[in-house]
Amino acid sequence: MSDDRLIVALDVPNALAGLELAKQLGDTVGFYKIGLGMLTGGGLALANELKQEQGKRIFLDMKLFDISATIEAAVRGLAQFDLDFLTVHGDPHVVRAAKEGAAGSGLKILAVTILTSLDRADLDAALIREGALDELVMSRAARAFEAGADGVISSPREAAAIRGLSEAKGRLIVTPGVRPAGTAPGDQKRIATPGQAIGDGADHIVVGRPIWQATDPAAAAQAVLAEIAGS
């Protein structure tokens, strides 16, 4: 039986490649993330196939951001696909609209705090207000929870601090930017190992390239699962 604390990111070119990877992973993995890059490659069809035909859990990582009416309508449409998680940006008006759109479904709304590929220099370039990055993440997480988010997306480095927020009680923390020891960080800047992330309070970790780029993806996934089982 799979451990759903591990979510494997299907960051592959299209739905056919996603189905092939899921076949290789078999019963080892029960939870998959399908991101924006897969949308034009049949991402929603893949989500439906994995969910309805294979009984997998699905995290749709769209990071939606728009005016409230558009967010509510988009989420209401996506909720019809019987998905498990959906990401939106953590701005309170976005979170509130997403929760309205998801009402009556089992879809959990996860708010993005600050992307794990960004550091303070990136925030400066984007004219984001001054302050330590971890403090900004904490502030955005607290505001997202207050707006009704079921959970947040943060780097593993902020997981413990977010778990300590009073607003985080009973909410989910999902951490991308997880890299097994000895693997390349890629475009991620705020990373941790699987065991560290779970130990610091993450409910789920998202791992992509270290698994789907591996010679034996199932063995790579099993290694991650073994590490989090011992954390």
Protein Blocks (a to p, Z undefined) as FASTA:
>chain_A
ZZfkbccddfbfblklmmmmmmmnmmmbccdcddfklmmnopmmmmmmmmmmnopacddd
ekpacdfklmmmmmmmmmmnopabdcddfbfklmmmmmmmmgoiabdcdddfbdfkbcfk
lmmmnopaeddfklmmmmmmmmmmmnopabdcddfklmmmmmmpmklgopacddehiace
hiafkjafbdcdfklmmmnopabdcdfklmmmpmblmlmmmmmmmmmmmZZ
